[in-house]
Amino acid sequence: MQDYGGIVDAEKLEQIRVEAEELKGKRLVHINSTWVGGGVAEMLQPLVLLFNDLGIKTEWRVLHGTIDFFNVTKSFHNALHGADLRLSERKKRIYLEHNANFAAISHLDYFDFVVVHDPQPLPLIKFHQKVAPWIWRCHIDLTNPHPELWSWLLEEFIKKHDRVVLSSEEFKRPELDLPVDIIRPCIDPLSTKNKYISEHVAKKQLSRVGIDLEKPLLLQVSRFDPWKDPLGVIRVFEKVKQHEDCQLVLCGSFASDDPEGFKMYNLVKKYEREDIKIILNASDLLVNALQRSATVVIQKSLREGFGLTVTEALWKGTPVVASKVGGIPLQVINGKPGFLLDPKDEEGFAKRILELIRNPALREELGRAGREWVRQNFLITNNLHSWLQVLKKTLSYSI
Ligand code: UDP
């Protein structure tokens, strides 16, 4: 915790320590479905360490799955974002079977709190004898879920939990008849991805992957996923390119619980050329260098639970032009410290990007504002503080 002293106000750190006192010695487990790739794993890494540092004995379990299982859960993820789905008995069986097997090897009865992230491990609650509060932490934008799937998940599993944590008030649903808390996702300012690196180090990283250090750089960092609309980003780039000489980097990765990644990567890869670079599985240091050195970071998601990449860019003083969807408007209020547009408004995206390329003073101003905005609101210590409050609320729980 003390490592955050140079960045986070001392008063805030003290508040966190005081808040944690009552929870010292308690046992907490987080369960999700991947240890790398995507925002959930990104947040759990520092969060689990910090909980332990505060004396809360915290474990992190990763649900095991096969390709079949992750195909099913990705289709559920897409459907919760509003995509179509045939909710067949086969899909339900695969979903339940894997959770039943994982339940058999994940002994959870000695924890004081169980936190289940996203829909993949949601059925676990059906296969455990519940002896402590269970919290469902949903990172997905629930504004338009597939009705049949949502109602099945709600009745069969979600309602068996004691509380739900969402990323935004906007994602609350009237039929979700449980106590709901809002915790905004956050970044770790000390991780390799987000820590300060010098311009020299950043440039060296960029040169290694063949980026032209003289030309404006447009960047989107995202899993290769249709919801992140990489092809839309390329279309926007083509529009910008008609007016200003620049280059685009699409930096992406796969998550082990997202089998669609390869398909999207292969599709995007076809567009690669001298001024469009597709970078797969960049190191955290390279992601840091790219986000720090970009002229503009784009996040053209069609749906987005939160979009940690937006905060990551703002923290590095880089302006963002992003879609006004899901959790992104929590991070960017149009014009402050970036620009928000309808994801279909590709002309609008191009116009804002051109404005930023041509106006270094505006970039500077937004960059400064963005960094302070993140420091106040979106660092992992904020997230930790909110979690402590939620756990304390559930302490008095009796079975
Ligand atoms: N990420 C990465 N390398 C990549 C693509 C993404 O390290 O090539 C990281 C990114 O920096 C961020 C996380 O993966 O920390 C993505 O989180 P976000 O909330 O933006 O999206 P999600 O993948 O959870 O939908």
Residues whose N, C-alpha, C, O or C-beta is under 5 A from the ligand:
A	BS01	UDP	G37 G38 G39 V40 E42 V221 S222 R223 C251 G252 S253 N281 A282 V287 F306 G307 L308 T309
